Amino acid sequence: MPIHVRLNVMLAERSVKSKDLAEYVGITEANLSLLKQGKVKGVRFDTLQRICEYLQCQPGDLLVSKPDSSEPVA
């Protein structure tokens, strides 16, 4: 099951700009964009913690596991 990043959804729900979040977290807007697109292989726990602090959410609100369409259903 792949992990999907719901950061775009959380930003939209809270009317937060990527620029403001990136500045608070201490990462570049380019790296935040890659994270939003799910194009990263990992994320540091301290980065995830800062994102959750700013958005007032839990890590499970940002990362969800969804079945892969190519995986057989049991």
Residue, then its C-alpha position, 0 to 999 in steps of 0.5 A: m500500500p503506497i503512502h499518499v501525502r495530503l498536505n495540499v488538502m490540509l493547506a487548502e482546508r486551513s487557507v494556509k500559503s505554502k510560502d508561510l508554512a515553508e518559512y515556519v518549518g525552515i525548508t525551501e518552498a521547492n522542497l515543500s512542493l516536492l513533499k506536497q506532490g509526494k515526490v520524496k522518499g522520506v521526511r524527517f520527524d522534526t519536519l513533520q512535527r513542525i508541519c503538524e504544529y503549524l497546521q494544528c493536525q496529526p501526522g495521520d491527517l497528512l499521510v494516508s495509506k491507500p491500496d495500490s490499483s495494481e495490487p490484487v484484492a484478497 
